[in-house]
Each structure stands twice: as C-alpha cells, then as structure tokens.
Amino acid sequence: MFPNAATLQLPANLGRLRVTNTLGDIDSDGDFDVLYGFGGRGFSVINAASGQLVYESGKSLEQEVISAGIYDDDRSDDKGIEPEGVTVGWMNNKPVAFIALERVDAVAVYDLTNPAAPKFLQMIKTGDAPEGVLFISAANSPNGKSLLVTSNEGDGTVKLYQPI
C-alpha cells in the first residue's frame, strides 16, 4: 500500500499510539526524529487574515475534560477526546467558541476575547458523540435567547441548549 514506506518500530511504552510513517525524519537519515500521532486532543486558533497560528491548546482541553470527570480513558492512547466540530458565536458582547468533543459526549465552551489566550468557561454534556454544533444568536432565535444546537451521531439526537 505504501511502496517506499519505512517500517516504524515503536518503543513498548507507547502502547497503542498510532503514528504516521510518512513524516518525522527531519534530517533524512532514515530514522524518525519526531513522531506524529493521529486523533484529536486539542484545538488551535488561527488568524484568519494572516493564516498564522495564534494559540494551540496542547493538553489543556483534555485536562478540562479530566477535571470535569467525564474522560473516557479506555482508548485515550489511541485517539484522544476527538474535538469534532466547532462554531463561534457572540454572547454578552464576547466571542465564544463551542467545541464538540465526540469521545466524551460534551461541548467545551471558551471565551475568545483574547484569541492568544482563550479562557475555559464550562463543559456541557450532550448526547452520544456530538458531531455537529451550531450557535444561534439571540437576534435569530425564536425565543430571543441564544441557543446552542448539537447533532449527536451515537444516539441520533439533536439537542438544544440555552443560557439561564
């Protein structure tokens, strides 16, 4: 399938972590200097005008999931929390990101007032495996309050959330 692909031998302590064998040989000497894994564990903020990376969440999003007590750790070495969808809306005159986390059945909410340092606000439990996430502003909402909509692959539900 990969005619010139190298066989990648991983140390036993990496467990089931999947890595690509098409990247990572930085100095072209035939060994892997850097490992690139599959599966999503975080999110990035990119400047739309310049294309420059402004923020990378690293492990902080997974840490918020762990703190919320909702981390499904049975395959974390393989896939992580899988941020699946994202939308941004304005609430209380602030840009807010809603990040659907497929593997933990939740949406993480972040204040993006400072895009270089997003602030975690809350974790919202959803249906099973949220794939899609949509923000409806108060101005466009049928009840005059902003709404968050999730479509959930695992249980086939669509759920609506509104601030109290």
Secondary structure by P-SEA (a helix, b strand, c coil): ccccccccccccccccbbbbcccccccccccccbbbbcccccccccccccccccccccaaaaaaaaaaccccccccccccccccbbbbbbcccbbbbbbbbccccbbbbbbcccccbbbbcccccccccccbbbbbccccccccbbbbbbbbcccbbbbbbbcc
